[in-house]
Amino acid sequence: MSAVAPISNPIVGVLGLAFKANTDDMRAAPALDILPALVSKGCTVKAYDPVAVPNARRLLGDQIAYMASASEAITGVDAILVLTEWNEFFDLDLPAFRQLVRTPMMVDARRIMDATLATQAGFTYYGIGKG
């Protein structure tokens, strides 16, 4: 995430670890490539997934922090990275989330957020991937 490169010791909050929603399947999950790359670039990664944390922990180990909720994963972060399209992420209270982050940047790799609502909430929004 070159967008956080100018930030000293960036923290990235990741929403979703599983390959797809409603499963704990980590096979071919983008998180397996993306999160180690972020860590190797000096990012601290805080991640939340409603189901896949045990499998992710076996594969990623302790190089990232595993959080108990989406709000815990994004508190104090410089960027939010959405990797799995869990239903609970569709209805996030974006204005409330905006108050929790240090830097209001969102990279939505699944394009599940409403870009207009994210922007209105004060986020710099980047939608990538399917769409």
C-alpha positions in Angstrom: 0.0 0.0 0.0 2.1 2.8 -1.3 -0.5 5.3 0.0 0.7 4.7 3.6 4.4 4.8 2.6 4.9 8.5 3.7 3.5 7.6 7.2 6.0 6.6 9.8 5.2 3.2 11.3 1.8 2.8 9.5 -0.9 0.7 11.0 -3.3 -1.1 8.7 -6.6 -2.5 9.9 -7.7 -5.5 7.8 -11.4 -6.5 7.6 -11.6 -10.1 6.5 -9.0 -12.9 6.2 -10.9 -15.8 4.6 -10.9 -16.5 0.9 -14.6 -15.8 0.8 -17.3 -14.9 3.2 -19.2 -17.5 5.3 -16.2 -19.8 5.4 -13.0 -20.2 7.3 -11.2 -21.3 4.1 -7.8 -19.6 3.8 -6.7 -21.5 0.7 -5.8 -18.9 -1.9 -6.9 -16.1 0.4 -5.4 -12.7 -0.7 -4.5 -12.1 3.0 -1.8 -14.8 2.7 0.2 -12.7 0.2 -0.9 -9.2 1.1 -0.4 -9.2 4.9 3.2 -10.6 4.9 4.0 -8.0 2.2 2.7 -5.2 4.4 4.6 -6.4 7.4 7.8 -6.7 5.3 7.3 -3.0 4.4 7.2 -2.0 8.0 3.4 -1.9 8.6 1.7 -3.1 11.7 -1.3 -5.1 10.8 -4.4 -5.5 13.0 -6.9 -8.0 11.5 -10.5 -9.2 12.1 -12.4 -12.0 10.5 -15.6 -13.4 12.1 -14.6 -17.1 11.5 -11.2 -17.5 9.9 -8.8 -16.3 12.7 -7.8 -19.8 13.9 -6.8 -20.9 10.4 -5.2 -17.6 9.6 -3.2 -17.8 12.8 -1.9 -21.2 11.8 -0.7 -19.8 8.4 0.3 -16.3 9.3 1.5 -16.8 12.9 2.1 -13.8 15.2 3.3 -11.4 12.5 -0.1 -9.8 12.7 -2.5 -8.9 15.5 -5.9 -10.6 15.6 -8.7 -8.5 16.9 -12.1 -9.5 18.3 -14.2 -7.0 16.3 -14.1 -4.8 13.2 -14.1 -1.7 15.4 -11.1 -3.0 17.4 -9.3 -3.8 14.1 -9.6 -0.3 12.8 -9.1 1.7 15.9 -6.0 4.0 15.5 -5.1 2.8 12.0 -3.8 4.7 9.0 -5.7 2.6 6.5 -8.5 0.2 6.4 -8.1 -2.7 4.0 -11.2 -4.8 3.2 -10.3 -8.2 1.9 -13.5 -10.4 2.4 -17.1 -9.5 1.7 -18.6 -10.6 5.0 -22.2 -9.4 5.5 -21.4 -7.5 8.6 -19.0 -5.3 6.6 -21.8 -4.1 4.3 -23.5 -2.3 7.1 -20.7 -0.7 9.0 -21.4 2.7 10.6 -18.8 4.6 8.5 -19.2 8.0 10.3 -18.6 6.2 13.6 -15.6 4.3 12.1 -14.2 7.6 10.8 -13.9 8.7 14.4 -11.8 5.6 15.3 -9.1 5.8 12.7 -6.0 7.9 12.8 -5.9 8.4 9.0 -9.2 8.1 7.1 -8.1 5.9 4.2 -10.0 2.9 3.0 -8.9 0.4 0.4 -11.8 -1.8 -0.5 -10.4 -4.8 -2.5 -13.9 -6.3 -2.8 -15.8 -3.1 -3.6 -18.5 -3.8 -1.0 -18.6 -0.4 0.5 -20.6 2.4 -1.0 -17.9 4.7 -2.3 -20.2 7.8 -1.9 -21.1 7.0 1.7 -17.4 6.3 2.5 -16.4 9.6 1.0 -19.2 11.5 2.8 -18.1 9.9 6.1 -14.7 11.5 5.5 -12.7 8.6 4.1 -10.3 8.7 1.1 -11.8 5.7 -0.7 -10.0 3.4 -3.1 -12.2 0.6 -4.7 -10.1 -2.1 -6.4 -10.8 -5.6 -7.6 -14.1 -6.9 -8.8 -16.7 -4.3 -9.7 
